[in-house]
């Protein structure tokens, strides 16, 4: 019998313990896979198809500005979010959270934190702020956002190209967002893509709406399934 190679805990509880894979304990589904119950988006652009929340534009059905399907089941403050996503290669999307509605701009327009996702994986995984501070923590960066909106590099979870290599194009990927206080982490397919300590007290927002983006541009299709939320 081959002896276990897992680290053993030292007497007194001071030794390393082998980490076990994370699971979905405490998460609840916020998309039922059948209807758009508790989701509110621009008519004609969002639907449920084969258990998937789908947003799509065509040559005849064009957006004039970025639009979001907004979750109306509550708000996001301290939370974890998990979902699987798939985009056509030219698509552009993102998971919006702790966000503010801008009804004067459009009924389905949001401002705030976004876990960016694009079909070519050029920006997927980064922390972006829609209609706000812009690029907060690009993929491959762990950033401190100082007062006044000045980003300061703390370290890196890996270079952007090696992280890009774990993201599948035109196939299903899993995104995992953790927002706890001022610390935000974006994980895709088990790899940390970006992280931020947001100490910009005037620029940050600590609670707000959750939404999924459909971006202006050429015809595109964005898909989300197994959408889960855990409030912390």
Buried (B, 14 or more C-beta within 10 A) or exposed (E): EEEEEEEEEEEEEEEEEEEEEEEEEEBEEBBBEEEBEEBBBBEEBBEBEEEBBBBBBEEEEEBEEBBBBBBBEEBBBBBBBBBBBBBBEEBBBBBBBBBBBBEEEBEBBBBBBBBBBBBBBEBBBBBBBBBBBEBBBBBBBBBBBBEEBEBEEEEBBBEBEEBBEBBEBEEEBEBBBBBEEBEBBBBBBEBBBBBBBBBBEEBBBEBBBBBBBBBEBEBBBBBBBBBBBBEE
